[in-house]
Amino acid sequence: MVFDLTQVYPSLVALLFAASGGLMLAVDTRLFRKQGMFREERWSRVMGWINVGAGAAMWVGVRIAERWLW
């Protein structure tokens, strides 16, 4: 079996989604709260959780595809 680097890309994308969502939750929401920008803080929190959820869903999808599709 030959290792193909393109099989790693979906896992990396899932990691990037989750990491960017985590950073958004940790950094952006704190900065917006300090500045009193409550609407932006709420949307930053929503988008952060969407990114974390997308990363988790993509990671699960990659694992399912690796396990049962090839």
C-alpha positions as CSV (number, residue, x, y, z in Angstrom):
1,M,0.0,0.0,0.0
2,V,1.4,3.4,-1.1
3,F,0.9,6.4,1.2
4,D,-0.9,9.1,-0.7
5,L,-0.6,12.6,0.8
6,T,-3.9,13.6,-0.7
7,Q,-5.6,11.3,1.8
8,V,-4.4,13.6,4.6
9,Y,-6.0,16.8,3.2
10,P,-9.5,16.2,4.5
11,S,-8.1,15.6,8.0
12,L,-6.1,18.8,7.8
13,V,-9.1,20.8,6.7
14,A,-11.1,19.4,9.6
15,L,-8.3,20.4,12.0
16,L,-8.2,23.9,10.5
17,F,-11.9,24.3,10.9
18,A,-11.8,23.2,14.5
19,A,-8.7,25.3,15.3
20,S,-10.1,28.5,13.7
21,G,-13.4,28.0,15.5
22,G,-11.6,27.5,18.8
23,L,-9.5,30.7,18.2
24,M,-12.6,32.6,17.3
25,L,-14.3,31.5,20.5
26,A,-11.3,32.2,22.6
27,V,-10.0,35.5,21.2
28,D,-12.7,37.2,19.2
29,T,-15.4,36.9,21.7
30,R,-13.2,38.3,24.5
31,L,-12.1,41.2,22.4
32,F,-15.7,42.1,21.3
33,R,-16.9,41.8,24.9
34,K,-14.2,44.2,26.1
35,Q,-15.1,46.7,23.5
36,G,-18.8,46.5,24.2
37,M,-19.7,45.1,20.8
38,F,-22.3,42.6,22.0
39,R,-23.8,41.8,18.6
40,E,-20.4,41.0,17.1
41,E,-19.6,38.9,20.1
42,R,-22.7,36.9,19.7
43,W,-22.0,36.3,15.9
44,S,-18.4,35.5,16.6
45,R,-19.6,32.9,19.1
46,V,-22.1,31.4,16.7
47,M,-19.6,31.3,13.8
48,G,-17.0,29.8,16.2
49,W,-19.3,27.0,17.1
50,I,-20.3,26.4,13.5
51,N,-16.6,26.1,12.6
52,V,-15.9,23.7,15.5
53,G,-19.0,21.6,14.5
54,A,-18.0,21.6,10.9
55,G,-14.5,20.4,11.8
56,A,-15.9,17.7,14.1
57,A,-18.4,16.5,11.4
58,M,-15.7,16.5,8.7
59,W,-13.4,14.5,11.0
60,V,-16.1,12.0,11.7
61,G,-16.9,11.8,8.0
62,V,-13.3,11.2,7.1
63,R,-13.0,8.4,9.7
64,I,-16.2,6.8,8.4
65,A,-15.0,7.0,4.8
66,E,-11.6,5.5,5.7
67,R,-13.2,2.7,7.7
68,W,-16.0,1.6,5.4
69,L,-15.5,3.0,1.9
70,W,-11.9,2.0,1.2
